[in-house]
Amino acid sequence: MKLIRVMVEIFLGWLVAVPLAVIVPKKKNLVCFIGRDKGLFLDNVKHMYCHAVQQTDGVQSYFLTQDSKTYCKLKKENLPVVYHPSLRSLWLLLRTNVVIVDNLLWISHMKYMLLIMAKKIQLWHGSPLKQIELGNEKEIRRNKLIIRKIYNVLVGRFPEYDLMHSTSSFYTNQVYAKAIRSKQVIECGYPRNDVMFRDCNNLDLIEADRNLYKRISELHASGIKIIIYAPTFRDTDWHATGKEALNLVMLDRFLGDNGLFAILKYHPLVKLNKDETYNHLVVFDNTKDIYPYFPLTDLMITDYSSIFIDYLLLDRPVLFFPYDYEDYLAKDRKLMFDYDDFTPGPKCKTQEELFSNIRNMNQIRDDYKTLRDKILQITFDNNRGVASPIIWNKISQTYLQSSRAKL
């Protein structure tokens, strides 16, 4: 069924959507934001969009989603949102002048064809540790096949972006120059990290689970230390949560015995059993926005996810739990940097080692301070907390034209 749908999209896209996109004039002040995984409201696109809709420069921004819950949520908040596919979304996409994304799946459901003439801005969704896109050895091997090259062109798999966002010159040169094609690069912090440098507002907490945020805020204020566990997904098993190495019942007991609380935040691609409940930990809804929670936490645990690089901005300890290190490198992804040199924290292979290091989180803060500072210096430029206005000013000045016209 998926193959048939893709073939239909390719046929209709190039026969109908592309000619229309070429003919229909663009509205110079119209900007489309597309979130990951069918348009979820989280990550860099969310926070860039929240900044854009608060501006009074006359630019008309709208969020495009294929997720009905996201559509209803934003509609309830009186924010400009459009459901796709619909007649309205098709017309707006044809007229859109600038599209802003932070993922690679935005091209689906003929969006690439409908937006083929629009200026394309790629914010990306993490300062990667593992190989990505055109820099991924698996993609390099696939792209040697002629049929694969033709397919990629037809679906827009590796488009050239008008503007690529990078967090530093290090990442621009070492990663994005090889992995993602772009005409220009802007180097500054991530929009999603701006929330770590100020008090959260109403827009920040949309799709961030306000009830849980209130609970964590109260626990934090009472002096309980909060831990966040945020592993990445596995290419070979998108359902992997690390439970083969991490017994959650034992973890819950350990947290209670030590006066701790944990947030388990899995990658958005991981499918969760949301019926699980514990006393001293919560399995965070991984379709929600975790970034407003960061300032409320005291320790991060991760594996190969680049999320720890964002966490370095808070100068708090990080623990690494690469329980499947050899298998991950062999079956999932190659890493771009030496793992030990690039990860500023203890490496734990067992749950017992993890517990031991959690007890010593204050010592970790001191022991790895120099390495944390070193990694932070090369991965982020020094404009922290103001990424959204920097990026928006660049987009506005380069690609947009102010107007008071309505959608």
C-alpha positions as CSV (number, residue, x, y, z in Angstrom):
1,M,0.0,0.0,0.0
2,K,2.8,2.4,0.9
3,L,4.5,1.8,-2.5
4,I,1.2,2.4,-4.3
5,R,0.7,5.6,-2.4
6,V,4.2,6.9,-3.2
7,M,3.8,6.0,-6.9
8,V,0.5,7.9,-7.0
9,E,2.1,10.9,-5.2
10,I,5.0,11.0,-7.7
11,F,2.7,10.8,-10.7
12,L,0.2,13.4,-9.5
13,G,3.0,15.5,-8.0
14,W,5.0,16.0,-11.2
15,L,2.0,15.9,-13.5
16,V,-0.2,18.3,-11.6
17,A,1.4,19.8,-8.4
18,V,4.7,20.9,-9.9
19,P,3.2,22.7,-13.0
20,L,0.8,24.5,-10.6
21,A,3.6,25.5,-8.3
22,V,5.5,27.0,-11.2
23,I,2.4,28.9,-12.4
24,V,0.8,30.1,-9.2
25,P,2.4,33.4,-8.0
26,K,3.9,33.3,-4.5
27,K,2.7,35.5,-1.7
28,K,5.9,37.3,-0.6
29,N,5.1,37.4,3.1
30,L,3.6,33.9,3.5
31,V,5.6,31.4,5.6
32,C,4.8,27.7,6.2
33,F,6.2,25.7,9.2
34,I,6.2,21.9,9.0
35,G,7.0,19.8,12.1
36,R,8.4,16.3,12.2
37,D,6.4,13.1,12.0
38,K,3.3,14.3,10.2
39,G,3.6,17.8,11.7
40,L,4.0,17.4,15.5
41,F,4.3,20.6,17.4
42,L,7.7,20.3,19.0
43,D,11.4,21.0,18.5
44,N,13.0,23.8,16.6
45,V,10.1,24.4,14.2
46,K,7.7,24.8,17.1
47,H,9.8,27.4,18.9
48,M,10.7,29.2,15.6
49,Y,7.0,29.3,14.8
50,C,6.1,30.7,18.3
51,H,8.6,33.5,17.8
52,A,7.3,34.2,14.3
53,V,3.6,34.5,15.3
54,Q,4.5,37.1,18.0
55,Q,6.1,39.4,15.5
56,T,4.4,42.6,14.2
57,D,6.3,42.7,10.9
58,G,3.3,41.8,8.8
59,V,4.6,38.3,7.8
60,Q,1.9,35.7,7.7
61,S,2.9,32.4,9.3
62,Y,1.0,29.2,9.5
63,F,1.7,25.7,10.9
64,L,1.0,22.8,8.6
65,T,0.1,19.4,10.1
66,Q,-1.3,16.0,9.2
67,D,-2.0,15.2,12.8
68,S,-5.6,15.9,13.8
69,K,-4.8,16.3,17.6
70,T,-2.1,18.9,16.8
71,Y,-4.5,20.7,14.5
72,C,-7.2,20.9,17.2
73,K,-4.7,21.9,19.9
74,L,-3.4,24.9,17.9
75,K,-6.8,25.8,16.7
76,K,-8.0,26.0,20.3
77,E,-5.1,28.3,21.1
78,N,-6.2,30.6,18.2
79,L,-3.0,30.0,16.3
80,P,-2.8,30.0,12.5
81,V,-2.8,26.2,11.7
82,V,-3.8,24.4,8.5
83,Y,-4.6,20.7,8.2
84,H,-3.1,18.8,5.3
85,P,-4.3,17.5,2.9
86,S,-7.2,19.8,2.3
87,L,-8.2,22.3,-0.4
88,R,-7.0,25.1,1.9
89,S,-3.6,23.5,2.5
90,L,-3.1,22.8,-1.2
91,W,-3.8,26.5,-2.1
92,L,-1.6,27.9,0.7
93,L,1.3,25.5,-0.2
94,L,1.1,26.7,-3.8
95,R,1.3,30.3,-2.6
96,T,3.9,29.9,0.1
97,N,7.1,31.8,-0.4
98,V,9.2,30.3,2.5
99,V,8.9,26.9,4.1
100,I,10.7,26.2,7.4
101,V,11.4,22.6,8.5
102,D,13.7,20.8,11.0
103,N,13.4,17.2,9.7
104,L,13.7,15.2,6.5
105,L,10.1,13.7,6.3
106,W,8.5,17.1,5.5
107,I,8.6,16.2,1.8
108,S,5.8,13.5,2.0
109,H,2.2,13.8,0.7
110,M,3.3,15.9,-2.3
111,K,4.4,18.8,0.0
112,Y,7.8,18.8,-1.8
113,M,6.2,19.2,-5.2
114,L,3.7,21.8,-4.0
115,L,6.5,23.8,-2.4
116,I,9.1,23.2,-5.2
117,M,9.4,27.0,-5.9
118,A,9.4,28.1,-2.3
119,K,12.5,29.1,-0.4
120,K,13.5,26.2,1.8
121,I,14.9,26.7,5.3
122,Q,16.3,23.7,7.2
123,L,16.8,24.2,11.0
124,W,17.5,20.5,11.6
125,H,16.8,18.8,15.0
126,G,20.1,18.2,16.7
127,S,23.9,18.7,16.7
128,P,24.5,15.1,15.5
129,L,26.9,12.6,17.0
130,K,26.0,9.9,14.5
131,Q,26.2,10.1,10.7
132,I,23.2,11.7,9.0
133,E,21.8,12.2,5.5
134,L,24.4,12.3,2.7
135,G,27.1,11.8,5.2
136,N,25.6,8.5,6.3
137,E,27.5,5.5,4.9
138,K,24.2,3.6,4.4
139,E,22.8,6.4,2.3
140,I,26.1,6.6,0.3
141,R,25.8,2.9,-0.5
142,R,22.1,3.2,-1.5
143,N,22.7,6.2,-3.7
144,K,25.1,4.3,-5.9
145,L,22.1,2.5,-7.3
146,I,20.6,4.3,-10.4
147,I,17.1,3.4,-9.4
148,R,17.6,4.9,-6.0
149,K,19.0,8.1,-7.4
150,I,16.0,8.5,-9.7
151,Y,13.6,7.8,-6.7
152,N,15.4,10.4,-4.5
153,V,15.0,13.1,-7.2
154,L,11.4,12.3,-7.8
155,V,10.4,12.4,-4.1
156,G,12.7,15.3,-3.2
157,R,14.7,13.2,-0.7
158,F,17.8,15.3,-0.7
159,P,16.7,18.9,-1.7
160,E,19.1,21.8,-1.8
161,Y,18.1,24.3,0.9
162,D,18.3,28.0,0.5
163,L,19.4,28.4,4.1
164,M,20.8,25.8,6.5
165,H,21.0,26.3,10.2
166,S,24.1,25.2,12.1
167,T,25.0,25.7,15.7
168,S,28.6,26.4,15.1
169,S,31.4,26.7,12.4
170,F,32.6,23.3,13.7
171,Y,29.3,21.6,12.8
172,T,29.1,23.5,9.5
173,N,32.5,22.3,8.3
174,Q,32.6,18.8,9.9
175,V,29.0,17.7,9.4
176,Y,26.5,19.8,7.4
177,A,28.9,20.6,4.5
178,K,29.0,16.9,3.7
179,A,25.5,15.8,4.8
180,I,23.0,18.5,3.6
181,R,23.1,20.6,0.5
182,S,22.5,24.3,1.0
183,K,23.2,27.6,-0.6
184,Q,23.8,29.5,2.6
185,V,24.4,28.7,6.3
186,I,23.5,30.6,9.4
187,E,25.4,29.8,12.6
188,C,23.7,30.4,16.0
189,G,22.0,28.5,18.8
190,Y,18.8,26.4,18.4
191,P,15.4,28.1,18.8
192,R,14.3,25.3,21.1
193,N,17.0,26.2,23.5
194,D,15.9,29.8,23.9
195,V,13.3,28.6,26.5
196,M,16.2,27.5,28.8
197,F,17.3,31.1,29.3
198,R,14.0,32.7,30.3
199,D,10.7,31.9,32.1
200,C,8.3,29.8,30.1
201,N,5.3,31.6,28.5
202,N,2.0,30.2,27.3
203,L,3.3,29.4,23.8
204,D,6.3,27.5,25.2
205,L,4.0,25.1,27.1
206,I,1.7,24.2,24.2
207,E,2.2,20.5,23.7
208,A,4.6,20.3,26.7
209,D,2.0,18.6,29.0
210,R,1.2,21.5,31.4
211,N,0.0,19.3,34.2
212,L,3.3,17.3,34.3
213,Y,5.2,20.6,34.0
214,K,3.5,21.9,37.1
215,R,4.2,18.6,38.9
216,I,7.9,18.6,38.0
217,S,8.1,22.3,39.0
218,E,6.7,21.5,42.4
219,L,9.1,18.6,42.9
220,H,12.0,20.7,41.8
221,A,11.0,23.6,44.2
222,S,10.7,21.1,47.1
223,G,14.4,20.1,46.6
224,I,13.9,16.8,44.9
225,K,16.6,16.2,42.3
226,I,15.2,15.5,38.8
227,I,16.8,13.2,36.3
228,I,16.0,13.0,32.6
229,Y,16.8,9.8,30.6
230,A,16.7,10.5,26.9
231,P,18.1,7.7,24.6
232,T,18.1,7.8,20.8
233,F,16.3,5.4,18.5
234,R,17.8,2.4,16.7
235,D,17.6,2.1,12.9
236,T,17.4,-1.7,13.4
237,D,14.6,-1.5,16.1
238,W,12.6,1.7,16.3
239,H,10.7,0.2,19.3
240,A,13.9,-0.1,21.4
241,T,13.7,1.7,24.8
242,G,16.7,0.1,26.5
243,K,14.5,-2.0,28.8
244,E,16.7,-5.0,28.1
245,A,19.4,-3.1,30.1
246,L,17.2,-0.9,32.3
247,N,14.7,-2.5,34.7
248,L,12.2,0.2,35.4
249,V,10.8,-1.4,38.5
250,M,14.3,-1.5,40.0
251,L,14.9,2.1,38.8
252,D,11.7,3.3,40.4
253,R,12.7,1.7,43.7
254,F,16.2,3.2,43.5
255,L,14.8,6.6,42.8
256,G,12.5,6.4,45.8
257,D,15.2,5.2,48.1
258,N,17.4,8.1,47.1
259,G,14.9,10.9,47.0
260,L,15.0,11.3,43.3
261,F,12.5,11.6,40.4
262,A,13.1,10.7,36.7
263,I,11.6,11.7,33.4
264,L,12.0,9.0,30.7
265,K,11.9,10.8,27.4
266,Y,12.3,8.5,24.4
267,H,12.9,9.5,20.8
268,P,9.7,10.5,18.9
269,L,10.1,7.5,16.6
270,V,9.9,5.0,19.5
271,K,6.5,3.4,20.1
272,L,5.6,3.5,23.8
273,N,3.3,1.6,26.1
274,K,1.6,4.6,27.7
275,D,-0.2,2.5,30.3
276,E,2.9,2.1,32.5
277,T,2.8,4.0,35.8
278,Y,5.4,4.3,38.6
279,N,5.8,6.3,41.8
280,H,9.1,8.0,41.2
281,L,9.4,8.2,37.4
282,V,7.2,9.1,34.5
283,V,7.4,8.0,30.9
284,F,7.1,11.3,29.1
285,D,4.8,11.4,26.0
286,N,7.5,11.5,23.3
287,T,5.2,13.4,20.9
288,K,5.4,16.4,23.3
289,D,8.0,19.1,23.8
290,I,10.6,18.3,26.5
291,Y,12.7,21.4,26.3
292,P,10.8,23.6,28.8
293,Y,11.7,20.9,31.4
294,F,15.4,21.1,31.1
295,P,16.0,24.0,33.6
296,L,14.1,21.9,36.2
297,T,16.4,18.9,36.0
298,D,19.7,18.1,37.7
299,L,21.2,15.3,35.6
300,M,20.8,13.9,32.1
301,I,21.3,10.3,31.0
302,T,21.6,9.4,27.3
303,D,23.5,7.2,24.9
304,Y,24.2,8.3,21.3
305,S,21.6,11.1,21.2
306,S,22.8,14.6,20.5
307,I,20.3,15.9,23.1
308,F,23.1,16.1,25.6
309,I,24.8,18.8,23.6
310,D,21.8,21.1,24.2
311,Y,21.9,20.1,27.9
312,L,25.5,21.3,28.1
313,L,24.2,24.9,28.0
314,L,23.0,24.4,31.6
315,D,26.4,23.2,32.8
316,R,25.0,20.2,34.6
317,P,26.3,16.6,34.7
318,V,25.6,14.1,32.0
319,L,25.8,10.3,32.3
320,F,26.1,8.0,29.3
321,F,24.5,4.6,29.1
322,P,25.8,3.0,25.8
323,Y,24.8,-0.5,26.9
324,D,24.8,-1.8,23.3
325,Y,27.8,0.2,22.0
326,E,29.3,-2.5,19.8
327,D,25.9,-3.6,18.4
328,Y,24.9,0.0,17.7
329,L,28.0,0.7,15.7
330,A,27.8,-2.5,13.8
331,K,24.0,-2.6,13.0
332,D,22.7,1.0,13.4
333,R,24.9,4.0,12.8
334,K,28.5,5.0,12.6
335,L,29.6,7.9,14.8
336,M,31.3,10.9,13.4
337,F,33.5,11.5,16.4
338,D,35.4,9.5,18.9
339,Y,32.7,8.6,21.5
340,D,34.9,8.8,24.6
341,D,36.4,12.1,23.5
342,F,33.1,13.7,22.6
343,T,30.9,12.6,25.6
344,P,31.7,14.5,28.8
345,G,30.6,12.1,31.4
346,P,31.0,8.5,32.8
347,K,30.1,5.6,30.5
348,C,27.9,3.0,32.1
349,K,27.2,-0.4,30.6
350,T,25.0,-1.9,33.4
351,Q,22.2,-0.6,35.6
352,E,24.4,-1.1,38.7
353,E,27.1,1.2,37.2
354,L,24.3,3.7,36.4
355,F,23.0,3.7,39.9
356,S,26.5,4.2,41.3
357,N,27.2,7.2,39.2
358,I,23.8,8.8,39.8
359,R,24.6,8.7,43.5
360,N,27.8,10.7,42.7
361,M,26.2,13.3,40.3
362,N,27.8,16.2,42.2
363,Q,31.2,14.6,41.7
364,I,30.5,14.1,38.0
365,R,29.7,17.9,37.7
366,D,33.2,18.7,38.9
367,D,35.2,15.8,37.3
368,Y,33.9,16.5,33.7
369,K,33.6,20.3,33.9
370,T,36.6,21.0,31.6
371,L,35.5,18.5,29.0
372,R,31.9,19.8,29.1
373,D,33.2,23.3,28.5
374,K,35.4,22.1,25.6
375,I,32.5,20.3,23.8
376,L,30.2,23.3,24.4
377,Q,32.7,25.7,23.0
378,I,33.0,23.9,19.6
379,T,29.3,22.9,19.3
380,F,27.6,26.3,20.1
381,D,28.4,29.8,19.1
382,N,28.1,32.5,21.8
383,N,24.6,33.8,21.0
384,R,22.7,31.6,23.5
385,G,19.1,32.4,24.3
386,V,18.5,34.6,21.2
387,A,18.5,32.1,18.4
388,S,15.0,32.6,17.2
389,P,15.3,36.4,16.6
390,I,18.7,35.9,14.9
391,I,17.3,33.3,12.5
392,W,14.0,35.2,12.0
393,N,15.8,38.4,11.1
394,K,17.9,36.6,8.6
395,I,14.9,35.0,6.9
396,S,12.9,38.2,7.0
397,Q,15.6,40.4,5.5
398,T,16.6,37.8,2.9
399,Y,13.4,36.2,1.7
400,L,10.3,38.0,2.9
401,Q,8.4,41.1,2.2
402,S,6.2,42.7,4.9
403,S,2.5,43.1,4.3
404,R,-0.7,43.3,6.2
405,A,-2.6,40.9,4.0
406,K,-4.4,38.1,5.7
407,L,-4.3,34.4,5.0
